[in-house]
Amino acid sequence: MIVNDLQRLRWQILDEALRDPVMEYFMGERTKTNETGNTRSLIHYVNTRLKAVNRSYSCSKRMLQNDVNLFQEKGGRLEPRFRRGHKRILRYINMEWKNPLLRPARSLMAEQEETEAKQSIFAGPLAEGKQTAVTLRITGDTEPLMLLLNNPEVLQRQTDVKSGSTTLTLEVNLSPALQAMLFGLNSIEVLAPESLRDGFRQTLATVQKLYGQPAQPKQKKEEQLSLFDDLF
């Protein structure tokens, strides 16, 4: 049902707006046109919240109208009203309505801030190095890796439904920091370039040589019985 984080975040912000017991939202324009008192343009409010998370995020009036219709289909009872100088004003009738697809928007924003903080740590080292096409086989979700790599250009994508893995060819700066990060991720296999795979093989051989097999406890030699034990 949920296509991406932008859609989830839009739903969360819209859900919070419709639960507001004080502010009333109307299906107006993209600006603050006709906002008076406790009335507010819904599309302007949602876009303002979206751009606070990511400047490239935005939505249209039709998107919000489709979201409202979807909420009603899922069980959200709305009270549409008309007021002079405004278009339709929306608010939930049953404030306790809960949709399992939604989480508080603030939690997603906190995750976004945490991700941006991680990106700032790797931003300098990952920006170094020569741009190279790297092919990775990823098991599971690809979004965390894309965020860590600052959303590099995807040259090719292939998904294997049976194994649940995704093969991506990315244009990244091949640096020691990137190699160290990829080497530490268990769910990622480097397929190309071959020089990077060879480097990982050598690193792995060195690690195995350093640590080797776990030491096995020495077995105690059985004490030999004295020939005279039975005589005394």
N, C-alpha and C positions, 0 to 999 in steps of 0.2 A: 504494500500500500504506500509506504513512504519511499519516495524516490531518492532523496538526498537530504543533507542537513539543512539546506535552505528551506525546503518544504516543511520539514519538522519545526524549524525555528519560526517560520511564518504561522504555522498552526498554533504554536504555543503562545506567541504574542497575541494573535487574534483571540484565542481562548481566554487569556488574561483580561483583554479589553472587554469582552462580553460579560465577564464576571464582575467588573468594576461596579460597586453599588452606588458610586457618586457620579462618575463621569459617564456621559452618554455619547455614543459614537454614531455618526451618520455616514451613509455611503456617498461621500462627496468627492471633491477633486483631490489632486495630489498636493495642494497647498492648504494653508490655513484659512481658506475662504469661508466666510460665514461662521467662524468659530466664535461663540459668545457664551459667557458663563460656564456652565458645566457641559457644554457640547463640544465635540471635537471631530475633525475629519478622520475617519477610520484609516483610509489609505495613506494619508500623510503621517499618522502616528505609527503605523506598521512599518512604513519605509524608513522613518527616522530611527526606529529601533533596529531594523535590519542593517542599516548603514553604520550604526554604532558598533556592530560586530564585524562587518566586512563592507568596505566601501562599494564593492561590486554587487552587493545584494540589493535587489529591488523587486517589486511586484506591481502588477497592474490591477485596475479595478475589477476586471473580469476574473482574475485569479481569486481575489477576495470573495467575490460573489459565489464562485464555485466552491470555495472553502466553506462558506456559510451554508450553502445547500448541502454539502457533505456532512457538516456537523448536525444538521437537522435530520438527515437520513440515519445517522449513527445514534440518534436519541437525544440530541440537545434541543430542548424546547425553547424557542425564541419568541420574544414579544416585539413584533415589528410595529412601530407607530410612526405617525407623520406629525410634524410640527411646522408651524408657519416660519418660513425662511430657511427651512432645512428639508432635506430629503428624508428617506426612511431612516429611523433611529432603531437600533438593535440592542437587545439585552436579553440575557437568559432569564427565563421564568423560574426554572428549577436550578438554583445556584449549586446544588449538590451533584449536578451531572458530572460524571467522570468518564473520560475516554482513555482506555488503556494505551492508545497510541501516543498519548501526550505525556510529557514530563514538564515540570516548571521550566519556563524559558531561562530563568536565571541560572539553573544548573548547567544548561548547555552553554550559556555565556561564560560560566566559570571554567568549563572544559575548554572553551575556545581560548580564554586567557592563559590557561595552563599550557596549552599547545603552543601558543605564541611565545610563552616564556621559554619553552624547550627549544623552539626555533631560534630564539635569540642566542642561546648558548652555542648552537651549532652553526649559526649563520656565518660567522667569520671563517672558521676552518673549512666549512663545506663550500665556501665561495672560491677557495683556492683550487689550483690544479687546472689541467687541460680538459676542455669539454670532450666527452667520450660517450658513445652509445653503449649502454650497459643493459644486458638482458637478464632479468630476474624471474625466478619462479617463486611465487608467493602463495603460501597456504593460509587461507582465511581472508580477512578483510584487508584491502589494499590502502584504505584511507589513512591509517596511522603512519604508514611509511611515506605516503605522498606528502603528508603534513610535515614530517621530519625533514624531508628533502626540499621543502619550500615549493611544492607543487611543480616539479620539473615538466618539461614537454614530453608527452607520451608519443613515441614514434609508432608503436605497434602494441596492440593488446589482443590476447587470446585467452579464453576461459575454458577450462576443462571441467565440465559439470560432474563427471563421475568422481574425480579425485578432489574436487572442490578447490583447485588451485588456479591461479591466474598468472600468465606469462606476460610480462611487460618489458618493452624496450624503451628505456628512458635516456634522455640527453642530460647528463649530469657532469659536474666537475670532478674528475677522478683525482682525489686527494687522499693522503694518508688518513685523515679524519673520516672520510667516507668509507674507506676500506676497513678501518677499525670498527665502525658502526655496523657495517654489513656482516662482518665476521662474528659479531656478538649477537646477531639475531638468528635464533634457531629455526624460525619459520620461513627463512628466505634462502634460496639457493642461487648462486651466481652461475649463469649459463655462458655468458660471453661478456667481455673478451676473454680469450684463453689465457692471456698473460695474468689477468686477475685471478682466474681459477688456479693457475700454477702457484701464484703467490700465496693463496689460501692453503694449498696442499703443503707448501714448504713450512708455512706457519704452524699448521696442524702437526706436521712431522716433528717440528722442534718442540712443540708443547708435549707431544707424546713421549719424546725422548727425555724431557725434563722430569715428567711425572711418572711415566711408564706404568707398569702394572702395580696394583696395590701389594705392598709387602705382606706375605703370608706368614703367620706365626710359626716359629720353629717348633717342630715336634720333639718332645722330650724323649730321650733314649730310655728304653725300658731298662730298669735296673736288673742286672743279672743276679739271679739267686745264688747265694753261696752254696757250695756243695755240702757244707757242714750244718746248714740250717736244720736239717731233719734230725741231726744227732743231738741237739741241745734242746 
